[in-house]
């Protein structure tokens, strides 16, 4: 079943539980239902972005112009598949209700998924812009794009001045605020600082435990390396260091957050990341409709 535009918003999912009378107004009691709503929202986005992937490939078969076909099938089509796969993987690692700290390898994988998501959101927008230029752009805009390709942007004022893209400009105006927020807070390509996921949060008690265990791990690792360099049997020392590292990875409590620049603070993965993909879905649906109107099946 197709996901409606309303279901692309987290508010629709938490509203469902509110309408059932599940929410009490107490944050602690309502936390379970918020986590359920975040998960159901993410599941809706899985289906929605998958459908955009399929629609892009299908629409690419209908357009005749080679560049537009390329941008739809191999640009939008591939990138939206990456988004679908990356979001599924991220939610599998970092469920909305997870509290167990992330192991080091899982931290790296979650960060990789996050960066793939935001780079491909931005890339999909660029693919759509180039597709529209090929299908509808004035010759003047095409000529400028040859020497100044950065002008080709769905949010670029110069690009949207093209008289043939007036309807597109009206669509994109509704997403200006989202685009500004995306670029200033979450776009790794714009900031050159990759996104990352904190493995756990530490309070006063767990911080002391972490520091003590970390010191033990440093001492055990140093002793193991020294023994190995001296040709002594170091297997027990390396095993002890590994056990201490495992203990380190279990200290604290996980919250689904991600960070950009250290000075900017943390952002919640839910509903932020699925919501951003949902905005891309909305844009794609609007633009696909405009293309289909001019290229009927």
Secondary structure, 3 states (H helix, E strand, C coil): CCCCCHHHCHHHHHHHHHHCCCCCCCHHHHHHHHHHHHHHHHHHHHHHHHHHHHHHHHHHHHCCCHHHHHHHHHHHHHHHHHHHHHHHHHHHHCCCCCCCCCCHHHHHHHHHHHHHHHHHHHHHHHHHHHHHHHHHCCHHHHHHHHHCHHHCCCCCHHHHCCHHHHHHHHHHHCCHHHHHHHHHHHCHHHHCCCCECCCCECCHHHHHHHHHHHHHHHHHHHHHHHHHHCCCCCHHHHHHHHHHHHHHCCCCECCCEEECCHHHCEEEHHHHHHHHHHHHHHHHHHHHHHHHHHCCC
